[in-house]
């Protein structure tokens, strides 16, 4: 099954959830959100779909719909880094020696901003102050049942479904802040796309062979193809990401786990392999289209950023003062 949402300013999360049937969304009474449905261990999803099929309150053709994210309010968003080609390209060298040894041992991730989720047709603002704005094409697994310290086998049953995910990145800000020794923060804090569809796990399982999902992903800028990858190039299956995320802690319904950028899924790979002038960064007015096959298509226009308010540098003497306190 596939679920999507349309704009509705008077509803929780600003959206009305519906079941995708052929070329329309069928929306039942009640105005339940995807997060509501996920918190019921899957039974509510089936009941919602039955209501949408048998007695929809609204039937909205996709061609006429203003689509929102099906999950605009996830509790957490973890974004992983699981594609070898992307990791090599993004490091600015053309071979695996650019990849840290630990990358091969654990599916590393960082937490990103759950309040920055946008829908698949929304304008995307530049991050304040950036001159190197980039897209990153990904797929996200969405948790459907709470779990703690899950084994690999247990983790599989905790994935309710999947969605197209785009991690929009201010590369110059990201690289500057990461010289401090922490992961990306403001460089990836402005906006992330989730949607258009939430696709239940059984549909993705049908594309899976030996834990690899054969799902092409493509991206274009202003009508010109700029990247193409495939989810089957992931170095870990999604169940491994869930198991690792739950190690010593909880994953909860609605949690989003991004795959990391697919091979050839961002401009930074081209910059890393061919030089920083090999492709222009995204600019105001650019139109970026991402095609995730059965996960749907996202189309975004890049718009101006919010103002960048200046901050003073760190105050001198903080270290000396801190040594006098425990």
TORKOL-4160 file (C-alpha; in steps of 0.2 Angstrom, whole numbers, padded with zeros to 4 digits, m for minus):
326
<pt num="1" X="0000" Y="0000" Z="0000"/>
<pt num="2" X="0005" Y="0018" Z="m0003"/>
<pt num="3" X="m0001" Y="0033" Z="0007"/>
<pt num="4" X="0001" Y="0051" Z="0003"/>
<pt num="5" X="m0005" Y="0068" Z="0010"/>
<pt num="6" X="m0013" Y="0084" Z="0004"/>
<pt num="7" X="m0012" Y="0101" Z="0011"/>
<pt num="8" X="m0024" Y="0105" Z="0025"/>
<pt num="9" X="m0020" Y="0120" Z="0036"/>
<pt num="10" X="m0033" Y="0115" Z="0049"/>
<pt num="11" X="m0027" Y="0098" Z="0052"/>
<pt num="12" X="m0013" Y="0091" Z="0063"/>
<pt num="13" X="0004" Y="0093" Z="0054"/>
<pt num="14" X="m0005" Y="0103" Z="0041"/>
<pt num="15" X="m0010" Y="0088" Z="0030"/>
<pt num="16" X="m0024" Y="0076" Z="0027"/>
<pt num="17" X="m0018" Y="0058" Z="0024"/>
<pt num="18" X="m0025" Y="0047" Z="0011"/>
<pt num="19" X="m0023" Y="0030" Z="0002"/>
<pt num="20" X="m0016" Y="0031" Z="m0015"/>
<pt num="21" X="m0027" Y="0021" Z="m0027"/>
<pt num="22" X="m0023" Y="0022" Z="m0046"/>
<pt num="23" X="m0021" Y="0041" Z="m0049"/>
<pt num="24" X="m0030" Y="0048" Z="m0034"/>
<pt num="25" X="m0029" Y="0049" Z="m0015"/>
<pt num="26" X="m0044" Y="0042" Z="m0006"/>
<pt num="27" X="m0046" Y="0050" Z="0011"/>
<pt num="28" X="m0057" Y="0043" Z="0025"/>
<pt num="29" X="m0066" Y="0053" Z="0039"/>
<pt num="30" X="m0057" Y="0056" Z="0055"/>
<pt num="31" X="m0041" Y="0065" Z="0049"/>
<pt num="32" X="m0029" Y="0053" Z="0057"/>
<pt num="33" X="m0011" Y="0056" Z="0054"/>
<pt num="34" X="0002" Y="0043" Z="0049"/>
<pt num="35" X="0010" Y="0045" Z="0066"/>
<pt num="36" X="m0006" Y="0040" Z="0074"/>
<pt num="37" X="m0007" Y="0025" Z="0063"/>
<pt num="38" X="0011" Y="0019" Z="0066"/>
<pt num="39" X="0008" Y="0020" Z="0085"/>
<pt num="40" X="m0005" Y="0006" Z="0084"/>
<pt num="41" X="0007" Y="m0008" Z="0078"/>
<pt num="42" X="0000" Y="m0009" Z="0061"/>
<pt num="43" X="m0018" Y="m0013" Z="0064"/>
<pt num="44" X="m0023" Y="0005" Z="0062"/>
<pt num="45" X="m0015" Y="0006" Z="0045"/>
<pt num="46" X="m0025" Y="m0009" Z="0038"/>
<pt num="47" X="m0041" Y="m0001" Z="0046"/>
<pt num="48" X="m0037" Y="0016" Z="0038"/>
<pt num="49" X="m0035" Y="0008" Z="0021"/>
<pt num="50" X="m0051" Y="m0002" Z="0022"/>
<pt num="51" X="m0060" Y="0014" Z="0026"/>
<pt num="52" X="m0052" Y="0023" Z="0012"/>
<pt num="53" X="m0057" Y="0010" Z="0000"/>
<pt num="54" X="m0075" Y="0007" Z="0006"/>
<pt num="55" X="m0081" Y="0024" Z="0011"/>
<pt num="56" X="m0069" Y="0039" Z="0007"/>
<pt num="57" X="m0074" Y="0056" Z="0012"/>
<pt num="58" X="m0063" Y="0064" Z="m0001"/>
<pt num="59" X="m0056" Y="0058" Z="m0018"/>
<pt num="60" X="m0042" Y="0069" Z="m0024"/>
<pt num="61" X="m0034" Y="0067" Z="m0041"/>
<pt num="62" X="m0015" Y="0067" Z="m0039"/>
<pt num="63" X="m0014" Y="0079" Z="m0054"/>
<pt num="64" X="m0024" Y="0092" Z="m0044"/>
<pt num="65" X="m0017" Y="0089" Z="m0027"/>
<pt num="66" X="m0005" Y="0100" Z="m0017"/>
<pt num="67" X="0005" Y="0086" Z="m0009"/>
<pt num="68" X="0012" Y="0087" Z="0008"/>
<pt num="69" X="0024" Y="0076" Z="0017"/>
<pt num="70" X="0015" Y="0060" Z="0023"/>
<pt num="71" X="0025" Y="0061" Z="0039"/>
<pt num="72" X="0028" Y="0080" Z="0043"/>
<pt num="73" X="0031" Y="0077" Z="0061"/>
<pt num="74" X="0043" Y="0062" Z="0064"/>
<pt num="75" X="0049" Y="0060" Z="0082"/>
<pt num="76" X="0068" Y="0058" Z="0076"/>
<pt num="77" X="0078" Y="0058" Z="0060"/>
<pt num="78" X="0094" Y="0048" Z="0059"/>
<pt num="79" X="0104" Y="0050" Z="0043"/>
<pt num="80" X="0116" Y="0036" Z="0039"/>
<pt num="81" X="0131" Y="0035" Z="0027"/>
<pt num="82" X="0130" Y="0018" Z="0018"/>
<pt num="83" X="0135" Y="0020" Z="0000"/>
<pt num="84" X="0153" Y="0017" Z="m0004"/>
<pt num="85" X="0153" Y="0026" Z="m0020"/>
<pt num="86" X="0146" Y="0042" Z="m0012"/>
<pt num="87" X="0158" Y="0040" Z="0003"/>
<pt num="88" X="0173" Y="0039" Z="m0009"/>
<pt num="89" X="0167" Y="0053" Z="m0020"/>
<pt num="90" X="0163" Y="0065" Z="m0006"/>
<pt num="91" X="0180" Y="0063" Z="0001"/>
<pt num="92" X="0188" Y="0071" Z="m0014"/>
<pt num="93" X="0198" Y="0055" Z="m0020"/>
<pt num="94" X="0194" Y="0042" Z="m0032"/>
<pt num="95" X="0198" Y="0026" Z="m0022"/>
<pt num="96" X="0193" Y="0017" Z="m0006"/>
<pt num="97" X="0208" Y="0023" Z="0003"/>
<pt num="98" X="0198" Y="0039" Z="0006"/>
<pt num="99" X="0186" Y="0030" Z="0017"/>
<pt num="100" X="0190" Y="0028" Z="0036"/>
<pt num="101" X="0192" Y="0010" Z="0042"/>
<pt num="102" X="0178" Y="0012" Z="0054"/>
<pt num="103" X="0166" Y="0015" Z="0040"/>
<pt num="104" X="0167" Y="m0003" Z="0035"/>
<pt num="105" X="0163" Y="m0009" Z="0053"/>
<pt num="106" X="0148" Y="0001" Z="0058"/>
<pt num="107" X="0134" Y="0010" Z="0049"/>
<pt num="108" X="0137" Y="0027" Z="0056"/>
<pt num="109" X="0124" Y="0041" Z="0057"/>
<pt num="110" X="0120" Y="0058" Z="0063"/>
<pt num="111" X="0104" Y="0065" Z="0070"/>
<pt num="112" X="0096" Y="0079" Z="0059"/>
<pt num="113" X="0081" Y="0091" Z="0061"/>
<pt num="114" X="0064" Y="0083" Z="0063"/>
<pt num="115" X="0056" Y="0101" Z="0062"/>
<pt num="116" X="0064" Y="0104" Z="0045"/>
<pt num="117" X="0053" Y="0091" Z="0035"/>
<pt num="118" X="0045" Y="0098" Z="0019"/>
<pt num="119" X="0033" Y="0090" Z="0006"/>
<pt num="120" X="0038" Y="0084" Z="m0011"/>
<pt num="121" X="0032" Y="0100" Z="m0020"/>
<pt num="122" X="0038" Y="0113" Z="m0008"/>
<pt num="123" X="0050" Y="0127" Z="m0012"/>
<pt num="124" X="0067" Y="0123" Z="m0004"/>
<pt num="125" X="0076" Y="0138" Z="0004"/>
<pt num="126" X="0095" Y="0140" Z="0003"/>
<pt num="127" X="0103" Y="0138" Z="0020"/>
<pt num="128" X="0107" Y="0156" Z="0027"/>
<pt num="129" X="0125" Y="0161" Z="0021"/>
<pt num="130" X="0128" Y="0146" Z="0010"/>
<pt num="131" X="0137" Y="0147" Z="m0007"/>
<pt num="132" X="0138" Y="0128" Z="m0010"/>
<pt num="133" X="0120" Y="0121" Z="m0009"/>
<pt num="134" X="0117" Y="0103" Z="m0014"/>
<pt num="135" X="0104" Y="0089" Z="m0014"/>
<pt num="136" X="0107" Y="0072" Z="m0007"/>
<pt num="137" X="0095" Y="0058" Z="m0014"/>
<pt num="138" X="0091" Y="0045" Z="m0002"/>
<pt num="139" X="0078" Y="0032" Z="0004"/>
<pt num="140" X="0071" Y="0032" Z="0022"/>
<pt num="141" X="0065" Y="0018" Z="0032"/>
<pt num="142" X="0051" Y="0022" Z="0044"/>
<pt num="143" X="0049" Y="0013" Z="0061"/>
<pt num="144" X="0032" Y="0005" Z="0065"/>
<pt num="145" X="0035" Y="m0003" Z="0082"/>
<pt num="146" X="0044" Y="0002" Z="0097"/>
<pt num="147" X="0060" Y="m0009" Z="0100"/>
<pt num="148" X="0075" Y="m0009" Z="0111"/>
<pt num="149" X="0092" Y="m0017" Z="0107"/>
<pt num="150" X="0086" Y="m0026" Z="0092"/>
<pt num="151" X="0094" Y="m0041" Z="0084"/>
<pt num="152" X="0096" Y="m0040" Z="0065"/>
<pt num="153" X="0081" Y="m0052" Z="0063"/>
<pt num="154" X="0070" Y="m0043" Z="0076"/>
<pt num="155" X="0074" Y="m0026" Z="0067"/>
<pt num="156" X="0066" Y="m0031" Z="0051"/>
<pt num="157" X="0049" Y="m0033" Z="0058"/>
<pt num="158" X="0050" Y="m0015" Z="0065"/>
<pt num="159" X="0051" Y="m0007" Z="0048"/>
<pt num="160" X="0033" Y="m0001" Z="0043"/>
<pt num="161" X="0038" Y="0006" Z="0027"/>
<pt num="162" X="0049" Y="0018" Z="0016"/>
<pt num="163" X="0049" Y="0035" Z="0009"/>
<pt num="164" X="0059" Y="0045" Z="m0003"/>
<pt num="165" X="0071" Y="0056" Z="0007"/>
<pt num="166" X="0081" Y="0071" Z="0002"/>
<pt num="167" X="0095" Y="0078" Z="0013"/>
<pt num="168" X="0098" Y="0096" Z="0007"/>
<pt num="169" X="0116" Y="0101" Z="0012"/>
<pt num="170" X="0125" Y="0118" Z="0013"/>
<pt num="171" X="0142" Y="0110" Z="0009"/>
<pt num="172" X="0153" Y="0125" Z="0014"/>
<pt num="173" X="0144" Y="0127" Z="0031"/>
<pt num="174" X="0145" Y="0108" Z="0033"/>
<pt num="175" X="0164" Y="0107" Z="0030"/>
<pt num="176" X="0168" Y="0122" Z="0040"/>
<pt num="177" X="0159" Y="0116" Z="0056"/>
<pt num="178" X="0166" Y="0098" Z="0054"/>
<pt num="179" X="0183" Y="0105" Z="0056"/>
<pt num="180" X="0179" Y="0106" Z="0075"/>
<pt num="181" X="0177" Y="0087" Z="0076"/>
<pt num="182" X="0158" Y="0085" Z="0077"/>
<pt num="183" X="0147" Y="0079" Z="0064"/>
<pt num="184" X="0136" Y="0090" Z="0052"/>
<pt num="185" X="0124" Y="0101" Z="0060"/>
<pt num="186" X="0119" Y="0118" Z="0053"/>
<pt num="187" X="0125" Y="0113" Z="0036"/>
<pt num="188" X="0110" Y="0101" Z="0035"/>
<pt num="189" X="0098" Y="0109" Z="0047"/>
<pt num="190" X="0087" Y="0120" Z="0035"/>
<pt num="191" X="0076" Y="0107" Z="0026"/>
<pt num="192" X="0074" Y="0089" Z="0022"/>
<pt num="193" X="0061" Y="0081" Z="0010"/>
<pt num="194" X="0051" Y="0066" Z="0015"/>
<pt num="195" X="0038" Y="0060" Z="0002"/>
<pt num="196" X="0028" Y="0060" Z="m0008"/>
<pt num="197" X="0023" Y="0042" Z="m0003"/>
<pt num="198" X="0024" Y="0031" Z="0012"/>
<pt num="199" X="0026" Y="0014" Z="0005"/>
<pt num="200" X="0022" Y="m0001" Z="0016"/>
<pt num="201" X="0037" Y="m0013" Z="0018"/>
<pt num="202" X="0029" Y="m0027" Z="0008"/>
<pt num="203" X="0031" Y="m0017" Z="m0008"/>
<pt num="204" X="0049" Y="m0014" Z="m0005"/>
<pt num="205" X="0052" Y="m0032" Z="0000"/>
<pt num="206" X="0045" Y="m0037" Z="m0017"/>
<pt num="207" X="0060" Y="m0028" Z="m0025"/>
<pt num="208" X="0073" Y="m0037" Z="m0013"/>
<pt num="209" X="0085" Y="m0050" Z="m0017"/>
<pt num="210" X="0098" Y="m0056" Z="m0004"/>
<pt num="211" X="0094" Y="m0041" Z="0006"/>
<pt num="212" X="0097" Y="m0029" Z="m0008"/>
<pt num="213" X="0083" Y="m0018" Z="m0015"/>
<pt num="214" X="0083" Y="m0015" Z="m0034"/>
<pt num="215" X="0076" Y="0003" Z="m0034"/>
<pt num="216" X="0083" Y="0016" Z="m0046"/>
<pt num="217" X="0085" Y="0034" Z="m0040"/>
<pt num="218" X="0088" Y="0048" Z="m0052"/>
<pt num="219" X="0089" Y="0067" Z="m0051"/>
<pt num="220" X="0089" Y="0082" Z="m0063"/>
<pt num="221" X="0092" Y="0100" Z="m0062"/>
<pt num="222" X="0082" Y="0112" Z="m0074"/>
<pt num="223" X="0078" Y="0097" Z="m0084"/>
<pt num="224" X="0096" Y="0090" Z="m0086"/>
<pt num="225" X="0100" Y="0073" Z="m0078"/>
<pt num="226" X="0113" Y="0076" Z="m0065"/>
<pt num="227" X="0114" Y="0059" Z="m0056"/>
<pt num="228" X="0107" Y="0041" Z="m0056"/>
<pt num="229" X="0110" Y="0028" Z="m0043"/>
<pt num="230" X="0102" Y="0012" Z="m0036"/>
<pt num="231" X="0097" Y="0007" Z="m0018"/>
<pt num="232" X="0105" Y="m0010" Z="m0021"/>
<pt num="233" X="0122" Y="m0002" Z="m0019"/>
<pt num="234" X="0119" Y="0001" Z="0000"/>
<pt num="235" X="0133" Y="m0007" Z="0010"/>
<pt num="236" X="0120" Y="m0013" Z="0024"/>
<pt num="237" X="0102" Y="m0018" Z="0023"/>
<pt num="238" X="0090" Y="m0007" Z="0032"/>
<pt num="239" X="0087" Y="m0020" Z="0046"/>
<pt num="240" X="0106" Y="m0017" Z="0050"/>
<pt num="241" X="0103" Y="0002" Z="0052"/>
<pt num="242" X="0088" Y="m0001" Z="0063"/>
<pt num="243" X="0098" Y="m0014" Z="0074"/>
<pt num="244" X="0112" Y="m0002" Z="0076"/>
<pt num="245" X="0101" Y="0013" Z="0079"/>
<pt num="246" X="0092" Y="0003" Z="0093"/>
<pt num="247" X="0109" Y="m0003" Z="0101"/>
<pt num="248" X="0107" Y="0001" Z="0120"/>
<pt num="249" X="0092" Y="0012" Z="0117"/>
<pt num="250" X="0075" Y="0013" Z="0109"/>
<pt num="251" X="0068" Y="0016" Z="0091"/>
<pt num="252" X="0050" Y="0022" Z="0091"/>
<pt num="253" X="0035" Y="0023" Z="0079"/>
<pt num="254" X="0038" Y="0037" Z="0066"/>
<pt num="255" X="0057" Y="0037" Z="0068"/>
<pt num="256" X="0065" Y="0040" Z="0051"/>
<pt num="257" X="0081" Y="0032" Z="0046"/>
<pt num="258" X="0089" Y="0038" Z="0030"/>
<pt num="259" X="0100" Y="0027" Z="0019"/>
<pt num="260" X="0113" Y="0040" Z="0016"/>
<pt num="261" X="0116" Y="0047" Z="m0001"/>
<pt num="262" X="0115" Y="0035" Z="m0015"/>
<pt num="263" X="0130" Y="0034" Z="m0027"/>
<pt num="264" X="0130" Y="0048" Z="m0039"/>
<pt num="265" X="0116" Y="0056" Z="m0029"/>
<pt num="266" X="0123" Y="0073" Z="m0025"/>
<pt num="267" X="0134" Y="0087" Z="m0033"/>
<pt num="268" X="0148" Y="0085" Z="m0020"/>
<pt num="269" X="0153" Y="0068" Z="m0028"/>
<pt num="270" X="0156" Y="0077" Z="m0044"/>
<pt num="271" X="0165" Y="0091" Z="m0035"/>
<pt num="272" X="0176" Y="0077" Z="m0026"/>
<pt num="273" X="0180" Y="0068" Z="m0042"/>
<pt num="274" X="0181" Y="0081" Z="m0055"/>
<pt num="275" X="0185" Y="0097" Z="m0045"/>
<pt num="276" X="0174" Y="0111" Z="m0037"/>
<pt num="277" X="0170" Y="0119" Z="m0053"/>
<pt num="278" X="0164" Y="0104" Z="m0062"/>
<pt num="279" X="0146" Y="0108" Z="m0058"/>
<pt num="280" X="0138" Y="0123" Z="m0051"/>
<pt num="281" X="0130" Y="0123" Z="m0034"/>
<pt num="282" X="0111" Y="0125" Z="m0033"/>
<pt num="283" X="0105" Y="0143" Z="m0035"/>
<pt num="284" X="0089" Y="0153" Z="m0033"/>
<pt num="285" X="0077" Y="0148" Z="m0047"/>
<pt num="286" X="0084" Y="0131" Z="m0050"/>
<pt num="287" X="0071" Y="0117" Z="m0051"/>
<pt num="288" X="0077" Y="0100" Z="m0044"/>
<pt num="289" X="0067" Y="0084" Z="m0048"/>
<pt num="290" X="0070" Y="0068" Z="m0039"/>
<pt num="291" X="0062" Y="0051" Z="m0045"/>
<pt num="292" X="0061" Y="0037" Z="m0033"/>
<pt num="293" X="0051" Y="0025" Z="m0044"/>
<pt num="294" X="0037" Y="0018" Z="m0033"/>
<pt num="295" X="0042" Y="0029" Z="m0019"/>
<pt num="296" X="0036" Y="0044" Z="m0031"/>
<pt num="297" X="0043" Y="0060" Z="m0037"/>
<pt num="298" X="0048" Y="0076" Z="m0028"/>
<pt num="299" X="0050" Y="0092" Z="m0037"/>
<pt num="300" X="0057" Y="0108" Z="m0029"/>
<pt num="301" X="0061" Y="0126" Z="m0034"/>
<pt num="302" X="0076" Y="0133" Z="m0025"/>
<pt num="303" X="0072" Y="0150" Z="m0016"/>
<pt num="304" X="0081" Y="0163" Z="m0006"/>
<pt num="305" X="0087" Y="0160" Z="0011"/>
<pt num="306" X="0082" Y="0168" Z="0027"/>
<pt num="307" X="0094" Y="0181" Z="0033"/>
<pt num="308" X="0110" Y="0176" Z="0041"/>
<pt num="309" X="0112" Y="0185" Z="0057"/>
<pt num="310" X="0130" Y="0188" Z="0063"/>
<pt num="311" X="0137" Y="0181" Z="0079"/>
<pt num="312" X="0152" Y="0187" Z="0089"/>
<pt num="313" X="0167" Y="0175" Z="0091"/>
<pt num="314" X="0169" Y="0165" Z="0107"/>
<pt num="315" X="0173" Y="0176" Z="0122"/>
<pt num="316" X="0191" Y="0175" Z="0128"/>
<pt num="317" X="0195" Y="0168" Z="0145"/>
<pt num="318" X="0181" Y="0155" Z="0145"/>
<pt num="319" X="0194" Y="0141" Z="0147"/>
<pt num="320" X="0203" Y="0149" Z="0162"/>
<pt num="321" X="0186" Y="0152" Z="0171"/>
<pt num="322" X="0181" Y="0134" Z="0168"/>
<pt num="323" X="0196" Y="0127" Z="0177"/>
<pt num="324" X="0190" Y="0134" Z="0193"/>
<pt num="325" X="0174" Y="0124" Z="0193"/>
<pt num="326" X="0170" Y="0106" Z="0194"/>
